[in-house]
Amino acid sequence: MKRFIAIFSILSVLFLNLNTIHAFAEQTRTLTQGIYNARDTNLLIGSPITAKMTSPNDKAIIIVIDASQTIHALVRLGPDIPQQVLPPLNYDYSLIIYGTGSVVLS
């Protein structure tokens, strides 16, 4: 009986760990130069976002502003700094991207 309980508990732990389901898939979005609403980018609202260049030789500046035109982040991407983390976005935020290449937000 002890052997059955031990085997059952080991198998149940293994079975429960193998069947994990990821609730949120990583959403990525490639944007070029322009002005974007955070609501329209289909990114996760309320979580930090990683911005990186698609080409190592391109440069870009990303400005995050809210509806009252307050700057929440100013990020420069380029050959020396290919990746930065943006603060969590709200629905009323806008992203301004200025640069030569495209930026991947994830």
mmCIF file of the C-alpha atoms, coordinates in Angstrom:
data_MODEL
# 
_entry.id   MODEL 
# 
loop_
_atom_site.group_PDB 
_atom_site.id 
_atom_site.type_symbol 
_atom_site.label_atom_id 
_atom_site.label_alt_id 
_atom_site.label_comp_id 
_atom_site.label_asym_id 
_atom_site.label_entity_id 
_atom_site.label_seq_id 
_atom_site.pdbx_PDB_ins_code 
_atom_site.Cartn_x 
_atom_site.Cartn_y 
_atom_site.Cartn_z 
_atom_site.occupancy 
_atom_site.B_iso_or_equiv 
_atom_site.pdbx_formal_charge 
_atom_site.auth_seq_id 
_atom_site.auth_comp_id 
_atom_site.auth_asym_id 
_atom_site.auth_atom_id 
_atom_site.pdbx_PDB_model_num 
ATOM 1   C CA . MET A 1 1   ? 0.000  0.000  0.000   1.00 0.00 ? 1   MET A CA 1 
ATOM 2   C CA . LYS A 1 2   ? 2.858  2.388  0.796   1.00 0.00 ? 2   LYS A CA 1 
ATOM 3   C CA . ARG A 1 3   ? 4.440  1.584  -2.543  1.00 0.00 ? 3   ARG A CA 1 
ATOM 4   C CA . PHE A 1 4   ? 1.177  2.416  -4.359  1.00 0.00 ? 4   PHE A CA 1 
ATOM 5   C CA . ILE A 1 5   ? 0.856  5.772  -2.575  1.00 0.00 ? 5   ILE A CA 1 
ATOM 6   C CA . ALA A 1 6   ? 4.480  6.657  -3.336  1.00 0.00 ? 6   ALA A CA 1 
ATOM 7   C CA . ILE A 1 7   ? 4.178  5.764  -7.026  1.00 0.00 ? 7   ILE A CA 1 
ATOM 8   C CA . PHE A 1 8   ? 0.829  7.546  -7.317  1.00 0.00 ? 8   PHE A CA 1 
ATOM 9   C CA . SER A 1 9   ? 2.170  10.729 -5.728  1.00 0.00 ? 9   SER A CA 1 
ATOM 10  C CA . ILE A 1 10  ? 5.287  10.763 -7.941  1.00 0.00 ? 10  ILE A CA 1 
ATOM 11  C CA . LEU A 1 11  ? 3.241  10.208 -11.094 1.00 0.00 ? 11  LEU A CA 1 
ATOM 12  C CA . SER A 1 12  ? 0.708  12.863 -10.142 1.00 0.00 ? 12  SER A CA 1 
ATOM 13  C CA . VAL A 1 13  ? 3.458  15.435 -9.499  1.00 0.00 ? 13  VAL A CA 1 
ATOM 14  C CA . LEU A 1 14  ? 5.083  14.631 -12.846 1.00 0.00 ? 14  LEU A CA 1 
ATOM 15  C CA . PHE A 1 15  ? 1.754  14.730 -14.674 1.00 0.00 ? 15  PHE A CA 1 
ATOM 16  C CA . LEU A 1 16  ? 0.783  18.091 -13.216 1.00 0.00 ? 16  LEU A CA 1 
ATOM 17  C CA . ASN A 1 17  ? 4.166  19.650 -14.045 1.00 0.00 ? 17  ASN A CA 1 
ATOM 18  C CA . LEU A 1 18  ? 4.170  18.428 -17.645 1.00 0.00 ? 18  LEU A CA 1 
ATOM 19  C CA . ASN A 1 19  ? 0.760  19.881 -18.470 1.00 0.00 ? 19  ASN A CA 1 
ATOM 20  C CA . THR A 1 20  ? 1.404  23.542 -17.766 1.00 0.00 ? 20  THR A CA 1 
ATOM 21  C CA . ILE A 1 21  ? -0.451 26.014 -19.935 1.00 0.00 ? 21  ILE A CA 1 
ATOM 22  C CA . HIS A 1 22  ? 0.947  29.466 -20.595 1.00 0.00 ? 22  HIS A CA 1 
ATOM 23  C CA . ALA A 1 23  ? -1.866 31.969 -20.205 1.00 0.00 ? 23  ALA A CA 1 
ATOM 24  C CA . PHE A 1 24  ? -0.162 34.836 -22.023 1.00 0.00 ? 24  PHE A CA 1 
ATOM 25  C CA . ALA A 1 25  ? 1.749  34.467 -25.234 1.00 0.00 ? 25  ALA A CA 1 
ATOM 26  C CA . GLU A 1 26  ? 4.450  37.006 -25.850 1.00 0.00 ? 26  GLU A CA 1 
ATOM 27  C CA . GLN A 1 27  ? 3.057  39.663 -28.145 1.00 0.00 ? 27  GLN A CA 1 
ATOM 28  C CA . THR A 1 28  ? 5.499  41.290 -30.515 1.00 0.00 ? 28  THR A CA 1 
ATOM 29  C CA . ARG A 1 29  ? 4.876  44.203 -32.813 1.00 0.00 ? 29  ARG A CA 1 
ATOM 30  C CA . THR A 1 30  ? 7.217  45.735 -35.395 1.00 0.00 ? 30  THR A CA 1 
ATOM 31  C CA . LEU A 1 31  ? 6.779  49.489 -35.824 1.00 0.00 ? 31  LEU A CA 1 
ATOM 32  C CA . THR A 1 32  ? 8.463  52.029 -38.069 1.00 0.00 ? 32  THR A CA 1 
ATOM 33  C CA . GLN A 1 33  ? 8.697  55.802 -37.792 1.00 0.00 ? 33  GLN A CA 1 
ATOM 34  C CA . GLY A 1 34  ? 5.399  57.354 -36.716 1.00 0.00 ? 34  GLY A CA 1 
ATOM 35  C CA . ILE A 1 35  ? 2.980  58.119 -33.887 1.00 0.00 ? 35  ILE A CA 1 
ATOM 36  C CA . TYR A 1 36  ? 1.054  55.216 -32.359 1.00 0.00 ? 36  TYR A CA 1 
ATOM 37  C CA . ASN A 1 37  ? -1.604 54.900 -29.649 1.00 0.00 ? 37  ASN A CA 1 
ATOM 38  C CA . ALA A 1 38  ? -0.814 52.269 -27.025 1.00 0.00 ? 38  ALA A CA 1 
ATOM 39  C CA . ARG A 1 39  ? -4.356 50.951 -27.427 1.00 0.00 ? 39  ARG A CA 1 
ATOM 40  C CA . ASP A 1 40  ? -3.825 50.343 -31.164 1.00 0.00 ? 40  ASP A CA 1 
ATOM 41  C CA . THR A 1 41  ? -0.470 48.554 -30.882 1.00 0.00 ? 41  THR A CA 1 
ATOM 42  C CA . ASN A 1 42  ? -2.044 45.393 -29.369 1.00 0.00 ? 42  ASN A CA 1 
ATOM 43  C CA . LEU A 1 43  ? 0.648  45.173 -26.694 1.00 0.00 ? 43  LEU A CA 1 
ATOM 44  C CA . LEU A 1 44  ? 0.041  44.190 -23.092 1.00 0.00 ? 44  LEU A CA 1 
ATOM 45  C CA . ILE A 1 45  ? -1.119 47.211 -21.121 1.00 0.00 ? 45  ILE A CA 1 
ATOM 46  C CA . GLY A 1 46  ? 0.360  47.517 -17.632 1.00 0.00 ? 46  GLY A CA 1 
ATOM 47  C CA . SER A 1 47  ? 3.508  45.465 -18.172 1.00 0.00 ? 47  SER A CA 1 
ATOM 48  C CA . PRO A 1 48  ? 7.024  46.593 -19.145 1.00 0.00 ? 48  PRO A CA 1 
ATOM 49  C CA . ILE A 1 49  ? 7.823  46.397 -22.848 1.00 0.00 ? 49  ILE A CA 1 
ATOM 50  C CA . THR A 1 50  ? 11.179 45.609 -24.427 1.00 0.00 ? 50  THR A CA 1 
ATOM 51  C CA . ALA A 1 51  ? 12.129 47.690 -27.461 1.00 0.00 ? 51  ALA A CA 1 
ATOM 52  C CA . LYS A 1 52  ? 14.888 46.541 -29.796 1.00 0.00 ? 52  LYS A CA 1 
ATOM 53  C CA . MET A 1 53  ? 16.110 47.365 -33.282 1.00 0.00 ? 53  MET A CA 1 
ATOM 54  C CA . THR A 1 54  ? 15.628 44.913 -36.134 1.00 0.00 ? 54  THR A CA 1 
ATOM 55  C CA . SER A 1 55  ? 18.912 45.901 -37.771 1.00 0.00 ? 55  SER A CA 1 
ATOM 56  C CA . PRO A 1 56  ? 22.072 46.498 -35.720 1.00 0.00 ? 56  PRO A CA 1 
ATOM 57  C CA . ASN A 1 57  ? 23.099 49.551 -37.779 1.00 0.00 ? 57  ASN A CA 1 
ATOM 58  C CA . ASP A 1 58  ? 19.821 51.503 -37.528 1.00 0.00 ? 58  ASP A CA 1 
ATOM 59  C CA . LYS A 1 59  ? 19.000 54.191 -34.982 1.00 0.00 ? 59  LYS A CA 1 
ATOM 60  C CA . ALA A 1 60  ? 15.717 55.204 -33.377 1.00 0.00 ? 60  ALA A CA 1 
ATOM 61  C CA . ILE A 1 61  ? 14.317 57.375 -30.607 1.00 0.00 ? 61  ILE A CA 1 
ATOM 62  C CA . ILE A 1 62  ? 11.142 56.331 -28.784 1.00 0.00 ? 62  ILE A CA 1 
ATOM 63  C CA . ILE A 1 63  ? 9.140  58.831 -26.748 1.00 0.00 ? 63  ILE A CA 1 
ATOM 64  C CA . VAL A 1 64  ? 6.268  57.677 -24.521 1.00 0.00 ? 64  VAL A CA 1 
ATOM 65  C CA . ILE A 1 65  ? 3.757  60.422 -23.659 1.00 0.00 ? 65  ILE A CA 1 
ATOM 66  C CA . ASP A 1 66  ? 0.329  60.448 -22.035 1.00 0.00 ? 66  ASP A CA 1 
ATOM 67  C CA . ALA A 1 67  ? -2.850 62.362 -22.939 1.00 0.00 ? 67  ALA A CA 1 
ATOM 68  C CA . SER A 1 68  ? -1.678 65.460 -21.041 1.00 0.00 ? 68  SER A CA 1 
ATOM 69  C CA . GLN A 1 69  ? 1.575  65.462 -23.076 1.00 0.00 ? 69  GLN A CA 1 
ATOM 70  C CA . THR A 1 70  ? 3.761  64.439 -20.134 1.00 0.00 ? 70  THR A CA 1 
ATOM 71  C CA . ILE A 1 71  ? 6.842  62.490 -21.206 1.00 0.00 ? 71  ILE A CA 1 
ATOM 72  C CA . HIS A 1 72  ? 7.084  59.163 -19.359 1.00 0.00 ? 72  HIS A CA 1 
ATOM 73  C CA . ALA A 1 73  ? 10.047 57.722 -21.247 1.00 0.00 ? 73  ALA A CA 1 
ATOM 74  C CA . LEU A 1 74  ? 12.630 58.801 -23.787 1.00 0.00 ? 74  LEU A CA 1 
ATOM 75  C CA . VAL A 1 75  ? 14.659 55.912 -25.163 1.00 0.00 ? 75  VAL A CA 1 
ATOM 76  C CA . ARG A 1 76  ? 17.461 55.961 -27.716 1.00 0.00 ? 76  ARG A CA 1 
ATOM 77  C CA . LEU A 1 77  ? 18.266 52.784 -29.644 1.00 0.00 ? 77  LEU A CA 1 
ATOM 78  C CA . GLY A 1 78  ? 21.270 52.295 -31.879 1.00 0.00 ? 78  GLY A CA 1 
ATOM 79  C CA . PRO A 1 79  ? 24.381 50.216 -32.522 1.00 0.00 ? 79  PRO A CA 1 
ATOM 80  C CA . ASP A 1 80  ? 25.689 50.807 -28.986 1.00 0.00 ? 80  ASP A CA 1 
ATOM 81  C CA . ILE A 1 81  ? 22.333 50.250 -27.244 1.00 0.00 ? 81  ILE A CA 1 
ATOM 82  C CA . PRO A 1 82  ? 20.263 47.789 -29.318 1.00 0.00 ? 82  PRO A CA 1 
ATOM 83  C CA . GLN A 1 83  ? 17.665 47.052 -26.607 1.00 0.00 ? 83  GLN A CA 1 
ATOM 84  C CA . GLN A 1 84  ? 15.868 49.020 -23.863 1.00 0.00 ? 84  GLN A CA 1 
ATOM 85  C CA . VAL A 1 85  ? 12.937 48.408 -21.528 1.00 0.00 ? 85  VAL A CA 1 
ATOM 86  C CA . LEU A 1 86  ? 10.001 50.826 -21.659 1.00 0.00 ? 86  LEU A CA 1 
ATOM 87  C CA . PRO A 1 87  ? 7.812  51.475 -18.611 1.00 0.00 ? 87  PRO A CA 1 
ATOM 88  C CA . PRO A 1 88  ? 4.347  49.874 -18.436 1.00 0.00 ? 88  PRO A CA 1 
ATOM 89  C CA . LEU A 1 89  ? 1.904  51.498 -20.837 1.00 0.00 ? 89  LEU A CA 1 
ATOM 90  C CA . ASN A 1 90  ? -1.587 52.807 -20.093 1.00 0.00 ? 90  ASN A CA 1 
ATOM 91  C CA . TYR A 1 91  ? -4.446 53.080 -22.586 1.00 0.00 ? 91  TYR A CA 1 
ATOM 92  C CA . ASP A 1 92  ? -4.023 56.847 -22.976 1.00 0.00 ? 92  ASP A CA 1 
ATOM 93  C CA . TYR A 1 93  ? -0.291 56.686 -23.789 1.00 0.00 ? 93  TYR A CA 1 
ATOM 94  C CA . SER A 1 94  ? 1.151  57.407 -27.219 1.00 0.00 ? 94  SER A CA 1 
ATOM 95  C CA . LEU A 1 95  ? 4.416  56.184 -28.708 1.00 0.00 ? 95  LEU A CA 1 
ATOM 96  C CA . ILE A 1 96  ? 6.445  58.422 -30.985 1.00 0.00 ? 96  ILE A CA 1 
ATOM 97  C CA . ILE A 1 97  ? 9.101  56.578 -32.965 1.00 0.00 ? 97  ILE A CA 1 
ATOM 98  C CA . TYR A 1 98  ? 11.647 58.566 -34.934 1.00 0.00 ? 98  TYR A CA 1 
ATOM 99  C CA . GLY A 1 99  ? 14.451 56.842 -36.764 1.00 0.00 ? 99  GLY A CA 1 
ATOM 100 C CA . THR A 1 100 ? 15.793 55.055 -39.779 1.00 0.00 ? 100 THR A CA 1 
ATOM 101 C CA . GLY A 1 101 ? 14.850 51.465 -39.011 1.00 0.00 ? 101 GLY A CA 1 
ATOM 102 C CA . SER A 1 102 ? 12.034 49.441 -37.567 1.00 0.00 ? 102 SER A CA 1 
ATOM 103 C CA . VAL A 1 103 ? 11.604 48.730 -33.860 1.00 0.00 ? 103 VAL A CA 1 
ATOM 104 C CA . VAL A 1 104 ? 10.319 45.467 -32.380 1.00 0.00 ? 104 VAL A CA 1 
ATOM 105 C CA . LEU A 1 105 ? 8.229  45.894 -29.228 1.00 0.00 ? 105 LEU A CA 1 
ATOM 106 C CA . SER A 1 106 ? 7.611  42.813 -27.096 1.00 0.00 ? 106 SER A CA 1 
# 
